């Protein structure tokens, strides 16, 4: 029996940082745009580099496993050297490989992550085998053995994969969480309704929430509430489509949750940020893990914020992941840090 099976991508990630890179801000009528820039035509020295295994399914499965849950990852990979690296990492992190699928059609996915001196990143992604995942690849009989399903953003044809998974979960009374992103954002909420109605937890960031709800977050000079009215409207609108809890993360401003009755807020846990890659995966999967363990929303937000706060202190999306005992120790050492119910 699995506590959770994760669906999503598996990639080989190459992190690159150059002190020669610049972040350029461009302003126009339609708003501002930040660009990661290097001199065109120039050979640029790499000052820091790292080779890691990542992707949404692997990042979240690693998080669940590190927190003590019995996790499996459902991913599709190729047959080459990179695929061996993926399998090796799964075994190292004590993640079941029962749902790993292979193809001769594509290579295992890979990404080149350009990290800025500020800690943010630009990702060059080759989806590879990830986009070839089909419903027929999934062993649904074995999937009956899990209590939860966690779906990271899916790169294959969105509805063709997630609809059968969520229908299966509902039919077999398996709880399901989804980090909405990727191709899902090309659809309207009404188009996604058949999928969303089966979700117990929905997680997304403010940019994704704006895109899918059509509600733009406007920041007022006069701050009246920790959660401004625009975010509240996003949470309320999204909650109409799902069963239990909606989460919206807002970068350095913290994270919000809504269960249809109360609004919840957790500030970020302060750490030194090196790379933001993986923070969203760590936050959403830690929140879900806390719920699987029977924790309440406030506790789940605190655990998620602490764990994601440590992930950004390392290159790679898994290196900084904490064990449950470490999260609890850090929380005990920082009694001033807490999530709260807000108006």
C-alpha positions in Angstrom: 0.0 0.0 0.0 1.3 3.5 -0.9 0.5 6.6 1.0 0.8 8.6 -2.2 1.6 8.2 -5.9 2.9 11.3 -7.7 2.3 12.0 -11.4 4.3 14.5 -13.4 7.7 15.0 -15.1 11.1 13.4 -14.6 14.1 15.4 -15.8 17.8 15.7 -15.6 18.6 19.3 -14.5 21.8 21.2 -15.2 22.2 24.4 -13.0 24.3 27.2 -14.4 25.3 30.5 -12.8 27.5 33.1 -14.3 28.7 36.3 -12.6 28.6 37.9 -16.1 24.8 37.6 -16.3 22.6 40.7 -15.8 18.9 41.1 -14.9 17.5 43.9 -17.1 14.1 45.5 -16.4 12.1 46.8 -19.3 9.0 49.0 -18.8 6.2 49.6 -21.3 2.5 50.4 -21.5 1.5 46.8 -20.8 3.8 46.6 -17.7 7.3 45.5 -16.8 9.4 42.6 -17.9 12.6 41.3 -16.3 15.1 39.7 -18.7 18.1 37.4 -18.0 20.9 38.7 -20.2 24.3 37.7 -21.4 26.4 39.4 -24.0 25.4 38.1 -27.5 28.2 36.2 -29.3 30.5 36.0 -26.3 32.0 32.9 -24.6 30.7 33.2 -21.0 32.5 31.6 -18.1 30.4 29.5 -15.7 31.1 30.3 -12.1 28.8 27.7 -10.5 27.2 24.6 -11.9 25.4 21.5 -10.6 23.9 18.4 -12.1 20.6 17.2 -10.4 17.6 14.9 -11.0 14.3 16.8 -10.9 10.9 17.2 -12.4 7.6 17.7 -10.6 6.9 14.0 -10.0 10.3 13.2 -8.7 10.6 16.4 -6.6 7.3 15.8 -4.8 7.9 12.1 -4.4 11.2 12.8 -2.8 9.5 15.3 -0.5 6.9 12.8 0.6 9.5 10.1 1.1 11.7 12.4 3.1 8.8 13.2 5.4 8.3 9.5 6.1 5.5 8.5 3.7 5.5 5.5 1.4 5.7 7.2 -2.0 5.9 6.1 -5.7 6.5 8.2 -8.8 4.5 7.7 -12.0 6.8 9.1 -14.8 7.8 8.3 -18.3 11.5 8.2 -19.3 13.7 7.1 -22.2 16.2 4.3 -22.4 19.6 6.2 -22.3 22.1 7.3 -19.7 19.8 9.9 -18.2 17.1 7.3 -17.6 19.5 5.3 -15.5 20.2 8.5 -13.4 16.5 8.9 -12.8 16.1 5.3 -11.6 19.2 5.6 -9.4 17.8 8.7 -7.7 14.4 7.1 -7.1 16.1 4.2 -5.4 18.4 6.4 -3.3 15.3 8.4 -2.1 13.4 5.2 -1.3 10.7 5.9 -3.9 8.9 3.0 -5.5 9.6 2.5 -9.2 6.4 0.4 -9.9 4.9 3.2 -12.0 8.0 4.1 -14.1 7.2 3.8 -17.8 9.7 3.8 -20.7 9.7 4.7 -24.3 12.0 4.3 -27.3 10.4 7.3 -29.0 12.0 10.1 -26.9 14.9 10.8 -24.6 14.4 11.4 -20.9 13.5 15.1 -20.3 16.2 17.5 -19.4 16.5 21.2 -18.4 19.1 23.9 -18.3 18.5 26.2 -15.4 20.0 29.7 -15.6 20.3 31.0 -12.0 20.7 34.8 -11.4 22.6 36.4 -8.6 19.3 37.2 -7.0 18.3 33.5 -6.7 15.6 33.5 -9.4 15.9 31.3 -12.4 15.1 30.9 -16.1 14.5 27.4 -17.3 15.2 26.0 -20.7 13.2 22.8 -20.8 13.2 19.8 -23.2 10.1 17.8 -22.3 11.3 14.6 -24.0 9.5 11.4 -22.9 7.3 13.4 -20.5 5.0 14.5 -23.3 4.4 10.9 -24.5 2.6 9.8 -21.3 -0.8 8.3 -22.2 -3.7 6.8 -20.1 -2.9 3.4 -21.5 0.6 3.5 -19.9 -0.9 3.7 -16.4 -1.3 0.5 -14.3 -4.7 1.5 -12.8 -5.1 -1.8 -11.0 -1.9 -1.1 -9.0 -3.0 2.5 -8.5 -5.9 1.2 -6.4 -3.2 0.5 -3.7 -2.6 4.2 -2.9 -4.4 6.4 -0.4 -3.6 9.7 -2.2 -2.6 10.8 -5.7 -0.5 13.9 -6.2 -0.4 15.5 -9.7 2.4 17.9 -10.5 1.9 20.0 -13.6 1.6 17.6 -16.5 3.3 18.1 -19.9 1.5 15.6 -21.9 -1.9 16.4 -23.5 -3.5 17.7 -20.3 -7.1 16.5 -20.2 -6.3 13.1 -21.8 -4.2 12.2 -18.7 -5.7 14.0 -15.8 -9.3 13.3 -16.5 -8.9 9.5 -16.3 -6.7 9.9 -13.2 -9.2 12.1 -11.3 -12.2 10.0 -12.4 -10.4 6.9 -11.2 -9.6 8.5 -7.9 -13.2 9.6 -7.3 -14.5 6.1 -8.2 -12.1 4.4 -5.9 -12.3 6.9 -3.0 -8.7 8.0 -3.4 -7.9 11.5 -2.4 -6.2 13.7 -4.9 -4.1 16.9 -4.9 -3.0 18.9 -7.9 -0.5 21.6 -8.5 -2.2 23.4 -11.3 0.2 24.7 -14.0 1.5 24.1 -17.5 -1.0 23.3 -20.2 -4.0 23.5 -17.7 -3.6 27.3 -17.7 -4.6 27.3 -21.4 -8.1 26.2 -20.4 -11.0 28.0 -18.6 -12.3 27.0 -15.2 -15.5 25.7 -16.8 -13.5 23.6 -19.2 -11.5 22.2 -16.2 -14.6 21.7 -14.1 -14.8 17.9 -14.7 -11.3 17.6 -13.4 -11.4 20.1 -10.6 -14.6 18.8 -9.0 -12.7 15.6 -7.9 -9.8 17.5 -6.2 -9.3 17.6 -2.5 -6.4 20.1 -2.6 -5.6 22.6 -5.4 -2.3 24.6 -5.3 -1.1 27.3 -7.6 0.8 30.6 -7.5 -0.6 34.1 -7.9 0.4 34.4 -11.5 -1.3 31.1 -12.3 -4.3 32.1 -10.2 -4.6 35.4 -12.1 -4.4 33.6 -15.4 -7.0 30.9 -14.7 -9.5 33.1 -12.8 -9.1 36.3 -14.8 -8.7 38.3 -11.5 -5.7 40.5 -11.5 -4.0 41.2 -8.2 -3.6 44.9 -7.6 -1.4 46.1 -4.8 -2.7 49.1 -2.9 -0.4 51.6 -1.1 -2.8 51.4 1.8 -2.6 47.8 3.1 -5.8 47.0 4.9 -5.4 43.2 5.2 -2.7 40.5 5.0 -4.8 39.0 2.2 -6.0 41.7 -0.2 -9.4 41.5 -1.8 -8.2 40.3 -5.1 -6.5 37.2 -3.6 -9.7 36.5 -1.6 -11.7 36.6 -4.8 -9.3 34.2 -6.5 -9.6 31.8 -3.5 -13.4 32.1 -3.4 -13.8 31.6 -7.2 -11.5 28.5 -7.2 -13.1 27.0 -4.1 -16.4 26.8 -6.0 -14.8 24.2 -8.3 -13.0 21.9 -5.8 -13.9 19.8 -2.7 -11.7 20.9 0.1 -8.7 23.4 0.2 -7.3 26.0 -2.2 -3.7 27.2 -1.8 -2.2 30.2 -3.5 1.5 31.0 -3.0 2.7 34.5 -3.5 6.5 34.4 -3.5 8.2 36.4 -0.8 4.8 37.6 0.4 3.9 34.2 1.8 1.0 31.8 1.1 -2.8 31.7 1.5 -5.3 28.9 1.9 -9.1 28.8 1.9 -11.4 25.9 2.9 -14.7 27.7 2.1 -15.1 28.9 5.7 -11.9 30.6 6.8 -8.9 32.3 5.1 -5.4 31.2 6.3 -2.0 32.9 5.9 1.6 31.9 6.4 4.6 34.3 5.9 7.7 32.9 4.2 10.1 31.3 6.5 13.2 33.5 6.3 16.3 31.8 4.8 19.1 32.7 2.4 17.8 32.0 -1.1 20.3 30.6 -3.7 17.8 29.1 -6.2 14.0 29.3 -6.2 13.7 26.1 -8.4 11.6 23.5 -6.5 10.1 25.8 -3.9 6.6 25.4 -5.3 6.9 21.6 -5.5 8.2 21.5 -1.9 5.5 23.8 -0.6 2.5 22.0 -2.2 3.7 18.5 -1.5 4.6 19.3 2.1 1.2 20.8 2.7 -0.4 17.7 1.2 1.9 15.4 3.3 0.8 17.3 6.5 -2.8 16.7 5.5 -2.2 13.0 5.0 -0.7 12.9 8.5 -3.8 14.5 9.9 -2.4 17.9 10.6 -4.7 21.0 10.4 -4.4 23.8 7.8 -2.3 26.1 10.0 0.2 23.4 10.8 0.3 22.3 7.1 1.1 25.9 6.0 3.9 26.2 8.6 5.5 22.9 7.6 5.2 23.8 3.9 6.7 27.2 4.4 9.6 25.9 6.5 10.4 23.1 4.0 10.2 25.3 0.9 12.3 27.9 2.8 15.2 25.4 3.1 14.8 24.1 -0.5 15.8 27.5 -1.9 19.0 27.5 0.1 20.4 24.8 -2.2 20.9 24.2 -5.9 18.4 21.5 -7.1 14.8 21.0 -6.0 15.6 18.1 -3.6 18.9 18.8 -1.9 17.4 21.1 0.7 14.3 18.9 1.6 13.9 18.3 5.3 12.8 15.3 7.3 9.7 15.7 9.5 11.7 15.7 12.7 13.8 18.6 11.4 10.8 20.6 10.4 9.3 20.1 13.9 12.6 21.0 15.5 12.9 24.2 13.5 9.3 25.2 14.3 10.0 24.6 18.0 13.1 26.7 17.8 11.2 29.6 16.2 8.0 30.0 18.2 7.5 33.5 16.7 6.9 31.9 13.3 3.3 30.9 12.9 0.5 30.8 10.4 -2.8 32.4 11.3 -6.5 32.7 10.4 -7.1 36.2 8.9 -10.1 38.3 8.0 
